[in-house]
């Protein structure tokens, strides 16, 4: 059986470290909407179902054998563990972390009604001959496939020392997360910030970054060389590790996010023929 994506971190807990009773308890919480604390941002968990990250697993019968890849972060709050990412950004831009200030969800655009129509996730700032600041957009990954309720029921109903192998196929939707979600955010916000003399930082995890091409051959860490500071943390059992970062122009960033290779015409038309059906007399598709 090929590897399937399943829960990696659930309400802040490593799935493989949970006991059978703990998994059943979390399944009950996820299915019935009980409150659980968020260990990364504080307060109650705001992610429906409480899945922080997913990863691929191989199977051993009906149970998980072992991980087959790194965790992929699904919840933006996961990026806030211990303030690691914010402190890293402060160091990169030359702020003293002890003196830096932080604001959340700062309005950036105004719609036709006059109300805020877009916000910057986080802004880090410091007083240094006036106010200096940098925006930070955090992008978790969307997944395609069946909703998670069936997986919660599957876990709750399957006893054993190890979690059950994922019951259905789900995959990271890199395209929706990058080209459809993150690229438009950069195209709208970065030019304005550039005119204002500031920059936008973007946080995506390592599997996301690898899916859009990975690190540059010669990564630049010159803040004057680009418009976007890419922060690329990794979720690990011991915490969030934020080692790789690089600076890219808006154009380079969008090229990474929008890159896609079309299939051949032969393959396209072959798949098209498989899907073609006679049209109804009223023009509809059956």
N, C-alpha and C positions, 0 to 999 in steps of 0.2 A: 504494500500500500504506500502511495506517495505521501509526502509530508503534507500536513494541513495546519493552517493557522488556528490557534486557540488562545485562551486567556494566558497572559504571562504574569500580569500584576492585577490584583483584584482588591479594590478598596485599600490599596497600598501594600498588599501582601503578595509575596511570591507564591504563585499557585502550587508549585512543586513542594513548598515547605509546609503547606497546610495539611492538617489531619482530615480524615473523612468527615468527622463531626463539624470541623470548622468550615469545610467546603459546603456542607449542607446548610449551615447557618447563613453563610454568605449568599447561597442560592435563594434562600427564603427572603433575605433582605432585598436582593435584586428584583425578585418577582413581585414582592409586595410593597416596595417603596419605603421600607423602613430607613430611618436616618442612620448614617454612619459618619464618623469624622473623616475629614481629608487630612492625611498626614503630611501633605506637601505644602498646602496653602493655609491650612487652619480652617476652622468652621466645619460645617457639614459638607459632605461630598455633593457636588453639583452635577456629576456625570450620571445620567440615568443608567442603572445597572452596575455602576461602580467599576467598570473595566478601565484601568489606567493604561495598559499596554497589552499587545498581543504578540505572539511569536509562532514560528512554525515548529511542529513536533513530528517525530516519527512514532510509529505505533508498535506496541507489543501486545498483540491480541486486541482486546477491547480497551486497553489502558495505554496511557502515554508511555513511550519508552524513554526518549530524551529529546532535548531541544535540537532543532536543526537550523537555527539562525538566531540573530539578535532580537531583543524586544523592540517592537515598533510602538512609539508613543501615540496613544489615541486621545488623551485628555490634555488640554493645554496646562492644567494645573500641575501636571507631572513635571513640567519644566521649572517649577518654583521650589523644588526641594532644597531646603537649607539656605536659600538665597544664593546658591552657587553661581547661577547664570548671571544674576544681576551684579554680583561682586566681580565676576570675570569681565563683564562689559565696562564696569567702572574702571578697572585696571587698564583695559585696552585704550579707553579714551582719556586716560590721565586724571581721573577723579580719585580723590581720597575716599575709599569706601565708607570710612567713619563719618565723613562730612557730606556725602552725597545724599540727595533727596529723591523721592520716588512718588510718582502719581500714576493712577490707574485710569484707563478708559477715558482719555482726554479727547473731547470733541475736536474733530479736524475738518469736517465738511458740514455744510448746511443745505438742507433740501429745499424744495419749492415752498414748503410750509413754514420755513424759518426755523425748523427744529433740527437738532443734530442728525446727520445722515450717515456719519462714519466717524469712527474713533480710532485712536492709536492705543494699542493694548496697554503699553507701559511707557512712561517717559522717565528717564534718569537725568537729574540736573544738579548743577552746583553753581554757586556764586563765585565767579572768577573774572573780575573786571566786567561785571555785568552777568546776566544769566546765560550759562551755557547748558545745552541739553541735547539729548539724543533719544529718538524714538526706538521702541522695540516691538516688533510684531512677532507673535508666537504662533506657529502653525503645526498643529498636530495632524495626524493622518486619518482620512476617512477610509472606511472599509466597504467593500461591495460584497453582497451575499445576503443570506437570510438574517433576519433580526436575531438579537442575542437571547431572547426569551427561551427559545427552544434549547439553546446551549445551557442556560441556567437550569432548566428542568432536567436535562440530560445529566448534568453534574449532580443535582440533588437526588436523582433516582439511582445513581450508579455507585455502589459501595466498593471499597477497596483501599488499600494503603496508598495507591497511586491514583491520580485523577484519570477519568476516562478520556480516551482519544476523542478529539472533536467530532461531533456527530455530522456536521455539514461543512461544505467548502466555503470559506470566506477568504478574501484577499485584500491587501492594501490597495486602495484606489489612488495610486500616485498621480494619475492624470487629473482627477478632480481636485486633489489637494494642491497641486502645483499650478497647472495651466489655468484651471477654472477658478481657483480661489486665491492663491497667493500672487500670481502674476498681475491680475488687475489691481490688487492692493498696492503693489510696488509702482505700477504705472500711474496711479492716481497720486500717491503720497510723496514719492521720491522727488519728482521735479519741483514741487513746492518747497520741500525741505531743502533742496539744493539751492533754490533762490534765497532761502532764509539763512543760508550759511551753516546748515546742520546736515545730519545724515540719519538714515534709518538703519537700525540693526534688525536682523531677521534670525530667529531661532528655529531650526528644524533638527530632528535627530539624525544620527549617522545613517540609518537605513534609508531615510528620505533623501538625504544629500547624495548618497551613493546612487540612488535610483534616478537622479537627475544629472548624473555625470561624475559625481564625486569631486574630491579636491583637485584644484588646478595643478598643472605640471610644476609650475613655479609659483606657489601661492604668495600673493602680496599682503604684507602687513603694514603697508604705508597708507595711513588714513587719507592722505591727499591724493591717492591714486584711484579712488573710486567713490561711489555714492552709497554702497550698501555693505554693511559689516555683517558677514555671515557667521553666526555662532552655531557650532555643530556638536552638541552634547551627546553623550551615550548614557542610557539607563543601565545601571549595574546593580547587583544585589547590595553593594556597599554604599550606593549613592549615585548622584548625577555627576558624571565625569565630563568636564567641559575643557577639552584640550585643543581641538582643531578650530581655527578661525581664519578667515581670510577676507580681503576687501575686493569687491568687484564693482564695476560700473553698472548703472541701471541696464544698459544694453546687454552686457555680459550676463547679468542676472536673468533677464527675460529670455535670453537665448537658451540658458540652461532649463528654465521652467517650461518653455514652449516647445523644446526640441521633441520631435517625433519623426520616425521614419515610416513613410507610407509603404504598405505592402505592394507587391507587384500587381500589375493589371490582370495577369492570369489568375493569381490567387483571389483578387477581389471579385472578378467575374465568376470564378468557380463558386465562391461563397454566395454571390448574388443569385446564381441559378438555383442553388439549394434552397433559397428562401422565397423565390418568386412563386406567387399563387395567382390563379385567375382572379380578375377584378370583378366585383359584383356589378350588376347593371347600374346601380346608383352611384358607382364610382368608389365605393368603400372597399376596404381591405378585409378579407375574412379573418 
